[in-house]
Amino acid sequence: MHPNVAHVASILNERGVTGEIVVFDESMPTAAAAAARLGCDVGAIANSLIFDADGAPLLVLTSGAHRVDTGLVAGLVGASRVRRATAEFVRAHTGQPIGGVAPIGHPAPVRTLVDTWLARHPVVWAAAGHPYTIFPTTFEELLKLTDGTPADVE
């Protein structure tokens, strides 16, 4: 097991999360690909997107059916500018690669917004620290795991 995935699995276990991490034989490059592989609605995929909010990391867990409105999000978090982070910025603040960023397991807490659209699905799927991994959870569990703020991000 990849060290990032083992770290995420340990945190999930400590927090009483019962969903098992699923390991694919290849990365799922899009929410649509992950949804097709899992047999679920694309809206049930919780994309973990890291943004640069005035130099600070911001994690937006958004439904795979949505695109994040960075202007709207900037207003929500009080930033003058929110932009998509570089791969280096993502790894520096999460310790995880783009495509596999988990909602947890980062070196330091990352401010998090959780797309309210995810609440429409009884099960949502989030990355587990590596592009080949994903785990089942719920909107409410994501809020608790991340100390996140529910938000409309589209």
Sine and cosine of phi, psi and omega as CSV:
sin_phi,cos_phi,sin_psi,cos_psi,sin_omega,cos_omega
0.00,0.00,0.72,-0.70,0.02,-1.00
-0.86,0.50,0.62,-0.79,-0.03,-1.00
-0.83,0.56,-0.61,0.79,0.05,-1.00
-0.88,0.47,-0.67,0.75,-0.02,-1.00
-0.93,0.37,-0.66,0.75,0.04,-1.00
-0.88,0.48,-0.64,0.76,0.02,-1.00
-0.90,0.43,-0.73,0.68,0.03,-1.00
-0.88,0.47,-0.70,0.72,0.00,-1.00
-0.87,0.49,-0.65,0.76,0.02,-1.00
-0.89,0.46,-0.70,0.71,0.02,-1.00
-0.90,0.43,-0.70,0.72,0.03,-1.00
-0.86,0.51,-0.69,0.73,0.02,-1.00
-0.89,0.46,-0.73,0.69,0.01,-1.00
-0.86,0.50,-0.55,0.83,-0.05,-1.00
-1.00,0.00,0.05,1.00,0.07,-1.00
0.98,0.18,0.31,0.95,0.04,-1.00
-0.97,0.25,0.79,-0.61,-0.11,-0.99
-0.99,-0.11,-0.26,0.97,-0.01,-1.00
-0.91,0.41,0.69,-0.72,-0.02,-1.00
-1.00,0.06,0.64,-0.77,0.08,-1.00
-0.93,0.36,0.74,-0.68,0.05,-1.00
-0.98,-0.20,0.74,-0.67,0.03,-1.00
-0.93,-0.37,0.86,-0.52,0.05,-1.00
-1.00,0.03,0.27,-0.96,0.04,-1.00
-1.00,0.05,-0.04,1.00,0.07,-1.00
-0.42,-0.91,0.27,-0.96,0.00,-1.00
-0.96,0.30,0.43,-0.90,0.09,-1.00
-0.96,-0.29,0.99,-0.12,-0.16,-0.99
-0.94,0.34,-0.27,0.96,0.00,-1.00
-0.68,-0.74,0.33,-0.95,0.08,-1.00
-0.88,0.47,-0.60,0.80,0.01,-1.00
-0.89,0.45,-0.65,0.76,0.02,-1.00
-0.91,0.42,-0.69,0.73,0.02,-1.00
-0.90,0.44,-0.69,0.72,0.00,-1.00
-0.89,0.46,-0.67,0.74,0.02,-1.00
-0.89,0.46,-0.67,0.75,-0.01,-1.00
-0.92,0.40,-0.60,0.80,-0.03,-1.00
-1.00,0.06,-0.28,0.96,-0.05,-1.00
0.96,0.28,0.59,0.81,0.01,-1.00
-0.81,-0.58,0.11,-0.99,0.05,-1.00
-0.95,0.32,0.62,-0.79,0.00,-1.00
-0.87,0.50,-0.47,0.88,0.03,-1.00
-0.92,0.39,-0.28,0.96,0.00,-1.00
-1.00,0.04,0.00,1.00,0.07,-1.00
-1.00,0.01,0.82,-0.57,0.02,-1.00
-1.00,-0.08,1.00,-0.09,0.05,-1.00
-0.93,0.37,0.77,-0.63,0.06,-1.00
-0.99,-0.12,0.98,-0.21,-0.05,-1.00
-0.93,-0.36,0.82,-0.57,0.04,-1.00
-0.99,-0.11,0.76,-0.65,0.04,-1.00
-0.87,-0.49,0.39,-0.92,0.11,-0.99
-0.99,-0.14,0.95,-0.31,0.00,-1.00
-0.96,-0.28,1.00,-0.06,-0.06,-1.00
0.81,0.59,0.61,0.79,0.05,-1.00
1.00,-0.06,-0.17,0.98,0.02,-1.00
-0.97,-0.23,0.55,-0.83,0.03,-1.00
-0.96,0.30,0.60,-0.80,0.08,-1.00
-0.70,-0.71,0.84,-0.55,0.06,-1.00
-0.99,-0.12,0.81,-0.58,0.10,-0.99
-0.90,-0.43,0.91,-0.42,0.09,-1.00
-1.00,-0.03,0.98,-0.20,-0.10,-0.99
-0.91,-0.41,0.50,-0.87,0.08,-1.00
-0.86,0.51,0.63,-0.78,0.05,-1.00
-0.88,0.48,-0.23,0.97,0.03,-1.00
-1.00,0.06,-0.07,1.00,-0.10,-1.00
-0.89,-0.46,0.36,-0.93,0.24,-0.97
-0.92,-0.39,0.65,-0.76,-0.02,-1.00
-0.98,0.21,0.76,-0.65,0.10,-0.99
-1.00,0.04,0.98,-0.19,-0.10,-0.99
-0.91,0.42,-0.51,0.86,0.07,-1.00
-0.92,0.40,-0.69,0.72,0.05,-1.00
-0.88,0.47,-0.73,0.68,-0.02,-1.00
-0.89,0.45,-0.63,0.77,0.04,-1.00
-0.85,0.53,-0.69,0.72,0.04,-1.00
-0.90,0.44,-0.62,0.79,-0.01,-1.00
-0.91,0.42,-0.59,0.81,-0.07,-1.00
-0.98,-0.21,0.02,1.00,0.03,-1.00
0.96,0.29,0.50,0.87,0.02,-1.00
-0.98,-0.17,0.52,-0.85,0.06,-1.00
-0.97,0.23,-0.45,0.89,-0.01,-1.00
-0.48,-0.88,0.73,-0.68,0.12,-0.99
-0.83,-0.55,0.82,-0.58,0.01,-1.00
-0.67,-0.74,0.36,-0.93,0.03,-1.00
-0.87,0.50,0.72,-0.69,-0.03,-1.00
-0.98,0.18,0.43,-0.90,0.10,-0.99
-0.97,0.25,0.29,-0.96,0.03,-1.00
-0.86,0.51,-0.61,0.79,0.00,-1.00
-0.91,0.40,-0.68,0.73,0.02,-1.00
-0.89,0.46,-0.69,0.72,0.02,-1.00
-0.86,0.51,-0.77,0.64,-0.03,-1.00
-0.91,0.41,-0.62,0.79,-0.01,-1.00
-0.90,0.45,-0.58,0.82,-0.08,-1.00
-0.99,-0.12,-0.30,0.95,-0.01,-1.00
-0.89,-0.46,-0.39,0.92,-0.11,-0.99
0.97,0.26,0.15,0.99,-0.09,-1.00
-0.79,-0.61,0.44,-0.90,-0.02,-1.00
-0.99,0.12,0.47,-0.88,0.14,-0.99
-0.81,0.58,0.65,-0.76,-0.03,-1.00
1.00,-0.09,-0.21,0.98,0.00,-1.00
-0.67,-0.74,0.20,0.98,-0.07,-1.00
-0.91,0.42,0.86,-0.51,0.05,-1.00
-0.99,0.10,0.34,-0.94,0.06,-1.00
-0.95,0.32,-0.18,0.98,-0.06,-1.00
-0.68,-0.73,0.09,-1.00,0.11,-0.99
1.00,0.03,0.32,0.95,-0.01,-1.00
-1.00,0.06,0.37,-0.93,-0.01,-1.00
-0.86,0.51,-0.54,0.84,0.05,-1.00
-0.63,-0.78,0.43,-0.90,0.02,-1.00
-0.83,0.56,0.63,-0.78,0.03,-1.00
-0.89,-0.46,0.80,-0.61,0.05,-1.00
-0.81,0.58,0.70,-0.71,-0.14,-0.99
-0.72,-0.69,0.71,-0.70,0.19,-0.98
-0.94,-0.34,0.68,-0.73,0.01,-1.00
-0.89,-0.45,0.88,-0.48,-0.03,-1.00
-0.84,0.54,0.85,-0.53,-0.02,-1.00
-0.89,0.46,-0.38,0.93,0.03,-1.00
-0.85,0.52,-0.51,0.86,-0.01,-1.00
-0.89,0.46,-0.41,0.91,0.00,-1.00
-0.91,0.41,-0.27,0.96,0.00,-1.00
-0.96,0.27,-0.20,0.98,-0.08,-1.00
-0.92,-0.39,0.76,-0.65,0.01,-1.00
-0.91,0.41,-0.47,0.88,0.06,-1.00
-0.75,-0.66,0.75,-0.66,0.14,-0.99
-0.85,-0.53,0.38,-0.93,-0.08,-1.00
-0.87,-0.49,0.78,-0.63,-0.02,-1.00
-0.81,-0.58,0.49,-0.87,0.03,-1.00
-0.89,0.45,0.43,-0.90,-0.08,-1.00
-0.87,-0.49,0.51,0.86,0.11,-0.99
0.98,-0.21,-0.06,1.00,-0.01,-1.00
-0.46,-0.89,0.57,-0.82,-0.05,-1.00
-0.86,0.51,-0.23,0.97,-0.01,-1.00
-0.99,-0.12,0.06,1.00,-0.16,-0.99
-0.80,-0.60,0.45,-0.89,-0.02,-1.00
-0.38,-0.93,0.44,-0.90,0.04,-1.00
-0.65,-0.76,0.50,-0.87,0.02,-1.00
-0.99,0.11,0.61,-0.80,0.01,-1.00
-0.43,-0.91,-0.25,-0.97,0.06,-1.00
-0.73,-0.69,0.25,-0.97,0.07,-1.00
-0.84,0.55,-0.75,0.66,-0.02,-1.00
-0.89,0.46,-0.64,0.77,0.01,-1.00
-0.92,0.40,-0.62,0.79,0.06,-1.00
-0.88,0.47,-0.65,0.76,0.04,-1.00
-0.86,0.50,-0.71,0.70,-0.01,-1.00
-0.93,0.37,-0.71,0.71,-0.03,-1.00
-0.88,0.48,-0.61,0.79,-0.13,-0.99
-0.98,-0.21,-0.14,0.99,-0.18,-0.98
0.82,0.58,0.61,0.79,-0.08,-1.00
-0.99,0.16,0.23,-0.97,0.02,-1.00
-0.94,-0.33,0.81,-0.59,0.08,-1.00
-0.92,0.39,0.66,-0.75,-0.04,-1.00
-0.41,-0.91,0.52,-0.85,0.22,-0.98
-1.00,0.08,0.88,-0.47,-0.13,-0.99
-0.93,-0.37,0.00,1.00,-0.02,-1.00
-0.96,-0.28,0.00,0.00,0.00,0.00
